[in-house]
């Protein structure tokens, strides 16, 4: 599965941010999560570019949710953090047929594709509110 620490940190950060009444800064979040400040800053900027977070500059700056948690879908969070589509394996992403050119002897593609479809359904329905 193509999920990394970036997805984990994005989701954990969103939980902490959602629980605050004011913007949460990167330093505070990185200390609370015990992770690299620079790595977290990149993740949060990606979430802001995708409209999941809004960014505030200045002494009281930081990040806040840009949407209601019921409108923040986990799939979008993961794809923003990973900067690529959510896939089980690269060959599972297509719904047409085995894209690797292995033809009839690629016996695992139908199973990977079915798993991909179930994972897509799950993450398309799961919201930040569900996690909270």
OpenMM code with the backbone's topology and positions (N, CA, C; nanometers):
from openmm import Vec3, app, unit

residues = "UNK UNK UNK UNK UNK UNK UNK UNK UNK UNK UNK UNK UNK UNK UNK UNK UNK UNK UNK UNK UNK UNK UNK UNK UNK UNK UNK UNK UNK UNK UNK UNK UNK UNK UNK UNK UNK UNK UNK UNK UNK UNK UNK UNK UNK UNK UNK UNK UNK UNK UNK UNK UNK UNK UNK UNK UNK UNK UNK UNK UNK UNK UNK UNK UNK UNK UNK UNK UNK UNK UNK UNK UNK UNK UNK UNK UNK UNK UNK UNK UNK UNK UNK UNK UNK UNK UNK UNK UNK UNK UNK UNK UNK UNK UNK UNK UNK UNK UNK UNK UNK UNK UNK UNK UNK UNK UNK UNK UNK UNK UNK UNK UNK UNK UNK UNK UNK UNK UNK UNK UNK UNK UNK UNK UNK UNK UNK UNK UNK UNK UNK UNK".split()
positions = [
    Vec3(0.0852, -0.1169, 0.0000),
    Vec3(0.0000, 0.0000, 0.0000),
    Vec3(0.0897, 0.1230, 0.0000),
    Vec3(0.0559, 0.2190, -0.0786),
    Vec3(0.1399, 0.3360, -0.0944),
    Vec3(0.1044, 0.4455, 0.0058),
    Vec3(0.1037, 0.4102, 0.1329),
    Vec3(0.0832, 0.5076, 0.2402),
    Vec3(0.2135, 0.5173, 0.3184),
    Vec3(0.2490, 0.6385, 0.3563),
    Vec3(0.3739, 0.6596, 0.4288),
    Vec3(0.3467, 0.7367, 0.5574),
    Vec3(0.4539, 0.7747, 0.6227),
    Vec3(0.4443, 0.8568, 0.7436),
    Vec3(0.3759, 0.9903, 0.7126),
    Vec3(0.3882, 1.0383, 0.5913),
    Vec3(0.3242, 1.1649, 0.5546),
    Vec3(0.1733, 1.1578, 0.5763),
    Vec3(0.1112, 1.0474, 0.5387),
    Vec3(-0.0333, 1.0299, 0.5595),
    Vec3(-0.0663, 1.0256, 0.7072),
    Vec3(0.0120, 0.9491, 0.7820),
    Vec3(-0.0089, 0.9388, 0.9261),
    Vec3(0.0028, 1.0758, 0.9930),
    Vec3(0.1079, 1.1498, 0.9603),
    Vec3(0.1294, 1.2808, 1.0217),
    Vec3(0.0215, 1.3806, 0.9800),
    Vec3(-0.0240, 1.3712, 0.8560),
    Vec3(-0.1307, 1.4600, 0.8102),
    Vec3(-0.2577, 1.4364, 0.8915),
    Vec3(-0.2949, 1.3111, 0.9092),
    Vec3(-0.4168, 1.2794, 0.9838),
    Vec3(-0.4040, 1.3154, 1.1316),
    Vec3(-0.2895, 1.2848, 1.1920),
    Vec3(-0.2694, 1.3205, 1.3329),
    Vec3(-0.2730, 1.4723, 1.3522),
    Vec3(-0.2118, 1.5452, 1.2603),
    Vec3(-0.2131, 1.6912, 1.2682),
    Vec3(-0.3544, 1.7465, 1.2570),
    Vec3(-0.4316, 1.6904, 1.1653),
    Vec3(-0.5696, 1.7372, 1.1489),
    Vec3(-0.6518, 1.7133, 1.2744),
    Vec3(-0.6293, 1.6018, 1.3410),
    Vec3(-0.7004, 1.5747, 1.4667),
    Vec3(-0.6654, 1.6813, 1.5702),
    Vec3(-0.5367, 1.7106, 1.5855),
    Vec3(-0.4952, 1.8125, 1.6833),
    Vec3(-0.5489, 1.9504, 1.6461),
    Vec3(-0.5421, 1.9849, 1.5187),
    Vec3(-0.5910, 2.1150, 1.4731),
    Vec3(-0.7418, 2.1260, 1.4944),
    Vec3(-0.8136, 2.0193, 1.4672),
    Vec3(-0.9599, 2.0209, 1.4807),
    Vec3(-1.0034, 2.0432, 1.6252),
    Vec3(-0.9203, 2.0043, 1.7184),
    Vec3(-0.9542, 2.0181, 1.8604),
    Vec3(-0.9237, 2.1563, 1.9169),
    Vec3(-0.8647, 2.2435, 1.8360),
    Vec3(-0.8276, 2.3776, 1.8828),
    Vec3(-0.9287, 2.4823, 1.8359),
    Vec3(-0.9383, 2.5892, 1.9125),
    Vec3(-1.0262, 2.7003, 1.8745),
    Vec3(-0.9521, 2.8093, 1.7984),
    Vec3(-0.8208, 2.7967, 1.7919),
    Vec3(-0.7398, 2.8954, 1.7212),
    Vec3(-0.6365, 2.8209, 1.6364),
    Vec3(-0.5754, 2.8923, 1.5400),
    Vec3(-0.4760, 2.8254, 1.4547),
    Vec3(-0.3634, 2.7629, 1.5374),
    Vec3(-0.3161, 2.6516, 1.4893),
    Vec3(-0.2100, 2.5764, 1.5557),
    Vec3(-0.0825, 2.5922, 1.4718),
    Vec3(0.0288, 2.6320, 1.5363),
    Vec3(0.1518, 2.6548, 1.4604),
    Vec3(0.2318, 2.5256, 1.4445),
    Vec3(0.3197, 2.5256, 1.3453),
    Vec3(0.3985, 2.4074, 1.3109),
    Vec3(0.4885, 2.3656, 1.4262),
    Vec3(0.5508, 2.4608, 1.4946),
    Vec3(0.6400, 2.4252, 1.6058),
    Vec3(0.5659, 2.3466, 1.7134),
    Vec3(0.4501, 2.3962, 1.7525),
    Vec3(0.3709, 2.3286, 1.8559),
    Vec3(0.3292, 2.1892, 1.8101),
    Vec3(0.2804, 2.1799, 1.6887),
    Vec3(0.2372, 2.0496, 1.6364),
    Vec3(0.3534, 1.9519, 1.6265),
    Vec3(0.4667, 1.9971, 1.5768),
    Vec3(0.5804, 1.9052, 1.5605),
    Vec3(0.6303, 1.8563, 1.6961),
    Vec3(0.6263, 1.9421, 1.7966),
    Vec3(0.6672, 1.8993, 1.9310),
    Vec3(0.5664, 1.8006, 1.9896),
    Vec3(0.4389, 1.8287, 1.9739),
    Vec3(0.3361, 1.7394, 2.0283),
    Vec3(0.3396, 1.6020, 1.9616),
    Vec3(0.3699, 1.6012, 1.8342),
    Vec3(0.3740, 1.4753, 1.7595),
    Vec3(0.5135, 1.4123, 1.7573),
    Vec3(0.6118, 1.4862, 1.8067),
    Vec3(0.7504, 1.4401, 1.8105),
    Vec3(0.8012, 1.4021, 1.6708),
    Vec3(0.7823, 1.4951, 1.5766),
    Vec3(0.8283, 1.4733, 1.4393),
    Vec3(0.9021, 1.5970, 1.3892),
    Vec3(0.9697, 1.5812, 1.2792),
    Vec3(1.0478, 1.6885, 1.2188),
    Vec3(0.9596, 1.8074, 1.1811),
    Vec3(1.0019, 1.9259, 1.2237),
    Vec3(0.9284, 2.0479, 1.1935),
    Vec3(0.9211, 2.0717, 1.0429),
    Vec3(1.0339, 2.0562, 0.9733),
    Vec3(1.0369, 2.0847, 0.8296),
    Vec3(0.9500, 1.9865, 0.7506),
    Vec3(0.9529, 1.8600, 0.7895),
    Vec3(0.8694, 1.7601, 0.7221),
    Vec3(0.7214, 1.7909, 0.7444),
    Vec3(0.6857, 1.8242, 0.8667),
    Vec3(0.5464, 1.8565, 0.8975),
    Vec3(0.5021, 1.9827, 0.8241),
    Vec3(0.5894, 2.0822, 0.8167),
    Vec3(0.5551, 2.2069, 0.7466),
    Vec3(0.5205, 2.1793, 0.6004),
    Vec3(0.5962, 2.0914, 0.5348),
    Vec3(0.5676, 2.0558, 0.3951),
    Vec3(0.4309, 1.9884, 0.3823),
    Vec3(0.4013, 1.8998, 0.4756),
    Vec3(0.2730, 1.8288, 0.4730),
    Vec3(0.1583, 1.9275, 0.4915),
    Vec3(0.1711, 2.0172, 0.5900),
    Vec3(0.0641, 2.1135, 0.6174),
    Vec3(0.0455, 2.2110, 0.5018),
    Vec3(0.1543, 2.2492, 0.4368),
    Vec3(0.1425, 2.3364, 0.3198),
    Vec3(0.0684, 2.2651, 0.2070),
    Vec3(0.0945, 2.1365, 0.1898),
    Vec3(0.0225, 2.0591, 0.0879),
    Vec3(-0.1264, 2.0542, 0.1195),
    Vec3(-0.1598, 2.0357, 0.2472),
    Vec3(-0.3005, 2.0337, 0.2877),
    Vec3(-0.3653, 2.1705, 0.2661),
    Vec3(-0.2896, 2.2754, 0.2884),
    Vec3(-0.3421, 2.4110, 0.2654),
    Vec3(-0.3632, 2.4351, 0.1153),
    Vec3(-0.2689, 2.3913, 0.0321),
    Vec3(-0.2836, 2.4085, -0.1137),
    Vec3(-0.4077, 2.3369, -0.1658),
    Vec3(-0.4440, 2.2261, -0.1021),
    Vec3(-0.5617, 2.1488, -0.1446),
    Vec3(-0.6909, 2.2000, -0.0821),
    Vec3(-0.6832, 2.3052, -0.0011),
    Vec3(-0.8025, 2.3634, 0.0586),
    Vec3(-0.8530, 2.2933, 0.1829),
    Vec3(-0.7745, 2.2013, 0.2361),
    Vec3(-0.8133, 2.1287, 0.3568),
    Vec3(-0.7875, 2.2147, 0.4800),
    Vec3(-0.6756, 2.2855, 0.4786),
    Vec3(-0.6382, 2.3774, 0.5858),
    Vec3(-0.6322, 2.5190, 0.5312),
    Vec3(-0.6415, 2.6151, 0.6208),
    Vec3(-0.6102, 2.7531, 0.5844),
    Vec3(-0.4919, 2.7954, 0.6691),
    Vec3(-0.4090, 2.8755, 0.6098),
    Vec3(-0.2839, 2.9168, 0.6728),
    Vec3(-0.2935, 3.0626, 0.7157),
    Vec3(-0.2424, 3.0908, 0.8354),
    Vec3(-0.2406, 3.2271, 0.8882),
    Vec3(-0.0962, 3.2651, 0.9165),
    Vec3(-0.0551, 3.3827, 0.8706),
    Vec3(0.0810, 3.4298, 0.8928),
    Vec3(0.0871, 3.5177, 1.0167),
    Vec3(0.2078, 3.5385, 1.0657),
    Vec3(0.2275, 3.6293, 1.1776),
    Vec3(0.2494, 3.5579, 1.3096),
    Vec3(0.2622, 3.6402, 1.4150),
    Vec3(0.2934, 3.5887, 1.5489),
    Vec3(0.1891, 3.4908, 1.5998),
    Vec3(0.0640, 3.5125, 1.5682),
    Vec3(-0.0426, 3.4218, 1.6127),
    Vec3(-0.0902, 3.3348, 1.4969),
    Vec3(-0.0007, 3.3152, 1.4010),
    Vec3(-0.0344, 3.2381, 1.2822),
    Vec3(-0.0359, 3.0888, 1.3075),
    Vec3(-0.0563, 3.0169, 1.2020),
    Vec3(-0.0611, 2.8719, 1.2094),
    Vec3(-0.1591, 2.8170, 1.1089),
    Vec3(-0.2159, 2.7033, 1.1410),
    Vec3(-0.3088, 2.6361, 1.0517),
    Vec3(-0.4389, 2.6058, 1.1240),
    Vec3(-0.5483, 2.6182, 1.0505),
    Vec3(-0.6814, 2.5845, 1.1012),
    Vec3(-0.7549, 2.5097, 0.9900),
    Vec3(-0.8555, 2.4353, 1.0284),
    Vec3(-0.9362, 2.3658, 0.9281),
    Vec3(-1.0038, 2.4676, 0.8377),
    Vec3(-1.0091, 2.4370, 0.7108),
    Vec3(-1.0751, 2.5233, 0.6140),
    Vec3(-1.2182, 2.4776, 0.5861),
    Vec3(-1.2530, 2.3601, 0.6390),
    Vec3(-1.3848, 2.3011, 0.6168),
    Vec3(-1.4309, 2.2348, 0.7452),
    Vec3(-1.5563, 2.2052, 0.7498),
    Vec3(-1.6121, 2.1257, 0.8581),
    Vec3(-1.5522, 1.9848, 0.8493),
    Vec3(-1.5208, 1.9207, 0.9626),
    Vec3(-1.4639, 1.7852, 0.9589),
    Vec3(-1.5480, 1.6837, 0.8820),
    Vec3(-1.6790, 1.7063, 0.8714),
    Vec3(-1.7645, 1.6154, 0.7929),
    Vec3(-1.7398, 1.6286, 0.6433),
    Vec3(-1.6740, 1.7387, 0.6032),
    Vec3(-1.6469, 1.7628, 0.4616),
    Vec3(-1.5028, 1.7334, 0.4233),
    Vec3(-1.4231, 1.6864, 0.5181),
    Vec3(-1.2827, 1.6543, 0.4907),
    Vec3(-1.2714, 1.5026, 0.4786),
    Vec3(-1.2560, 1.4569, 0.3550),
    Vec3(-1.2500, 1.3139, 0.3282),
    Vec3(-1.1056, 1.2640, 0.3393),
    Vec3(-1.0892, 1.1513, 0.4051),
    Vec3(-0.9567, 1.0966, 0.4319),
    Vec3(-0.8813, 1.0693, 0.3022),
    Vec3(-0.9494, 1.0250, 0.1999),
    Vec3(-0.8815, 1.0007, 0.0718),
    Vec3(-0.8126, 1.1272, 0.0218),
    Vec3(-0.8813, 1.2402, 0.0285),
    Vec3(-0.8223, 1.3663, -0.0185),
    Vec3(-0.7027, 1.4052, 0.0683),
    Vec3(-0.7125, 1.3820, 0.1992),
    Vec3(-0.6014, 1.4117, 0.2905),
    Vec3(-0.4798, 1.3278, 0.2530),
    Vec3(-0.5005, 1.1990, 0.2343),
    Vec3(-0.3898, 1.1089, 0.2007),
    Vec3(-0.3275, 1.1475, 0.0675),
    Vec3(-0.4096, 1.1745, -0.0313),
    Vec3(-0.3560, 1.2104, -0.1624),
    Vec3(-0.2819, 1.3437, -0.1587),
    Vec3(-0.3277, 1.4362, -0.0762),
    Vec3(-0.2567, 1.5638, -0.0612),
    Vec3(-0.1225, 1.5426, 0.0083),
    Vec3(-0.1209, 1.4597, 0.1103),
    Vec3(0.0026, 1.4332, 0.1852),
    Vec3(0.1030, 1.3541, 0.1018),
    Vec3(0.0543, 1.2568, 0.0283),
    Vec3(0.1413, 1.1693, -0.0507),
    Vec3(0.1794, 1.2311, -0.1852),
    Vec3(0.0986, 1.3277, -0.2312),
    Vec3(0.1180, 1.3938, -0.3606),
    Vec3(0.1062, 1.2961, -0.4775),
    Vec3(0.0196, 1.1968, -0.4596),
    Vec3(-0.0095, 1.1011, -0.5660),
    Vec3(-0.1384, 1.0282, -0.5309),
    Vec3(-0.1996, 0.9635, -0.6297),
    Vec3(-0.3242, 0.8916, -0.6029),
    Vec3(-0.3039, 0.7773, -0.5039),
    Vec3(-0.4077, 0.7478, -0.4314),
    Vec3(-0.4071, 0.6402, -0.3327),
    Vec3(-0.4235, 0.5073, -0.4059),
    Vec3(-0.3195, 0.4247, -0.4053),
    Vec3(-0.3258, 0.2953, -0.4735),
    Vec3(-0.2691, 0.1850, -0.3861),
    Vec3(-0.3215, 0.0649, -0.4047),
    Vec3(-0.2702, -0.0539, -0.3366),
    Vec3(-0.1325, -0.0839, -0.3956),
    Vec3(-0.1289, -0.1054, -0.5247),
    Vec3(-0.0081, -0.1210, -0.6037),
    Vec3(-0.0343, -0.0431, -0.7315),
    Vec3(0.0686, 0.0004, -0.7977),
    Vec3(0.0463, 0.0816, -0.9168),
    Vec3(-0.0389, 0.0100, -1.0198),
    Vec3(-0.0241, -0.1203, -1.0308),
    Vec3(-0.1007, -0.1925, -1.1324),
    Vec3(-0.2487, -0.2049, -1.0960),
    Vec3(-0.2856, -0.1770, -0.9710),
    Vec3(-0.4249, -0.1912, -0.9299),
    Vec3(-0.5076, -0.0672, -0.9602),
    Vec3(-0.4424, 0.0398, -0.9979),
    Vec3(-0.5114, 0.1679, -1.0130),
    Vec3(-0.6066, 0.1732, -1.1317),
    Vec3(-0.5824, 0.0960, -1.2322),
    Vec3(-0.6685, 0.0991, -1.3499),
    Vec3(-0.7827, -0.0016, -1.3350),
    Vec3(-0.8963, 0.0308, -1.3910),
    Vec3(-1.0103, -0.0614, -1.3830),
    Vec3(-1.0329, -0.1347, -1.5151),
    Vec3(-0.9464, -0.1151, -1.6111),
    Vec3(-0.9669, -0.1766, -1.7420),
    Vec3(-0.9137, -0.3184, -1.7483),
    Vec3(-0.7856, -0.3336, -1.7349),
    Vec3(-0.7209, -0.4651, -1.7375),
    Vec3(-0.5783, -0.4480, -1.6885),
    Vec3(-0.5066, -0.5557, -1.6798),
    Vec3(-0.3685, -0.5510, -1.6324),
    Vec3(-0.2877, -0.4560, -1.7202),
    Vec3(-0.2419, -0.3433, -1.6645),
    Vec3(-0.1717, -0.2440, -1.7455),
    Vec3(-0.0239, -0.2746, -1.7686),
    Vec3(0.0280, -0.3779, -1.7058),
    Vec3(0.1718, -0.4046, -1.7150),
    Vec3(0.2107, -0.4764, -1.8439),
    Vec3(0.1108, -0.5217, -1.9188),
    Vec3(0.1406, -0.5937, -2.0422),
    Vec3(0.1721, -0.7405, -2.0189),
    Vec3(0.1515, -0.7882, -1.8976),
    Vec3(0.1813, -0.9278, -1.8664),
    Vec3(0.0722, -1.0213, -1.9195),
    Vec3(-0.0389, -0.9617, -1.9593),
    Vec3(-0.1435, -1.0407, -2.0238),
    Vec3(-0.2051, -1.1471, -1.9355),
    Vec3(-0.2276, -1.2630, -1.9947),
    Vec3(-0.2990, -1.3725, -1.9274),
    Vec3(-0.2257, -1.4305, -1.8072),
    Vec3(-0.0938, -1.4157, -1.7992),
    Vec3(-0.0235, -1.4786, -1.6880),
    Vec3(-0.0164, -1.3911, -1.5628),
    Vec3(-0.0712, -1.2706, -1.5658),
    Vec3(-0.0757, -1.1863, -1.4449),
    Vec3(-0.2029, -1.2232, -1.3682),
    Vec3(-0.1902, -1.3234, -1.2840),
    Vec3(-0.3058, -1.3775, -1.2130),
    Vec3(-0.3447, -1.2955, -1.0907),
    Vec3(-0.2604, -1.2051, -1.0450),
    Vec3(-0.2920, -1.1309, -0.9229),
    Vec3(-0.3667, -1.0006, -0.9506),
    Vec3(-0.3635, -0.9501, -1.0748),
    Vec3(-0.4264, -0.8214, -1.1031),
    Vec3(-0.5736, -0.8162, -1.0642),
    Vec3(-0.6559, -0.9166, -1.0950),
    Vec3(-0.7980, -0.9071, -1.0567),
    Vec3(-0.8181, -0.8909, -0.9058),
    Vec3(-0.7349, -0.9558, -0.8272),
    Vec3(-0.7470, -0.9462, -0.6815),
    Vec3(-0.7016, -0.8091, -0.6314),
    Vec3(-0.5906, -0.7600, -0.6873),
    Vec3(-0.5416, -0.6268, -0.6490),
    Vec3(-0.6418, -0.5192, -0.6879),
    Vec3(-0.7018, -0.5364, -0.8054),
    Vec3(-0.7990, -0.4384, -0.8510),
    Vec3(-0.9240, -0.4387, -0.7635),
    Vec3(-0.9686, -0.5557, -0.7219),
    Vec3(-1.0849, -0.5651, -0.6333),
    Vec3(-1.0544, -0.5006, -0.4983),
    Vec3(-0.9344, -0.5258, -0.4458),
    Vec3(-0.8912, -0.4638, -0.3213),
    Vec3(-0.8858, -0.3114, -0.3371),
    Vec3(-0.8352, -0.2658, -0.4505),
    Vec3(-0.8286, -0.1217, -0.4781),
    Vec3(-0.9685, -0.0608, -0.4743),
    Vec3(-1.0640, -0.1262, -0.5360),
    Vec3(-1.2008, -0.0739, -0.5387),
    Vec3(-1.2602, -0.0645, -0.3989),
    Vec3(-1.2369, -0.1649, -0.3167),
    Vec3(-1.2884, -0.1626, -0.1790),
    Vec3(-1.2197, -0.0536, -0.0973),
    Vec3(-1.0902, -0.0383, -0.1153),
    Vec3(-1.0161, 0.0657, -0.0453),
    Vec3(-1.0647, 0.2041, -0.0899),
    Vec3(-1.0881, 0.2218, -0.2192),
    Vec3(-1.1394, 0.3492, -0.2706),
    Vec3(-1.2730, 0.3832, -0.2049),
    Vec3(-1.3632, 0.2875, -0.2005),
    Vec3(-1.4946, 0.3097, -0.1386),
    Vec3(-1.4801, 0.3499, 0.0077),
    Vec3(-1.3943, 0.2793, 0.0806),
    Vec3(-1.3751, 0.3065, 0.2230),
    Vec3(-1.3217, 0.4477, 0.2458),
    Vec3(-1.2134, 0.4829, 0.1772),
    Vec3(-1.1509, 0.6135, 0.2002),
    Vec3(-1.2304, 0.7293, 0.1408),
    Vec3(-1.3148, 0.7025, 0.0423),
    Vec3(-1.3999, 0.8081, -0.0132),
    Vec3(-1.5152, 0.8419, 0.0808),
    Vec3(-1.5523, 0.7499, 0.1687),
    Vec3(-1.6615, 0.7735, 0.2629),
    Vec3(-1.6135, 0.8189, 0.4003),
    Vec3(-1.4926, 0.7825, 0.4384),
    Vec3(-1.4379, 0.8147, 0.5699),
    Vec3(-1.3999, 0.9627, 0.5779),
    Vec3(-1.4490, 1.0301, 0.6819),
    Vec3(-1.4193, 1.1723, 0.6999),
    Vec3(-1.3382, 1.1953, 0.8261),
    Vec3(-1.2871, 1.3163, 0.8393),
    Vec3(-1.2180, 1.3546, 0.9613),
    Vec3(-1.3124, 1.3456, 1.0796),
    Vec3(-1.4374, 1.3777, 1.0615),
    Vec3(-1.5375, 1.3681, 1.1689),
    Vec3(-1.5476, 1.2252, 1.2200),
    Vec3(-1.5424, 1.1281, 1.1312),
    Vec3(-1.5458, 0.9868, 1.1723),
    Vec3(-1.4284, 0.9546, 1.2632),
    Vec3(-1.3126, 1.0086, 1.2329),
    Vec3(-1.1934, 0.9844, 1.3139),
    Vec3(-1.2038, 1.0540, 1.4482),
    Vec3(-1.2554, 1.1770, 1.4472),
    Vec3(-1.2698, 1.2519, 1.5723),
    Vec3(-1.3701, 1.1850, 1.6643),
] * unit.nanometer
topology = app.Topology()
chain = topology.addChain("A")
for resn in residues:
    res = topology.addResidue(resn, chain)
    for name in ("N", "CA", "C"):
        topology.addAtom(name, app.Element.getBySymbol(name[0]), res)
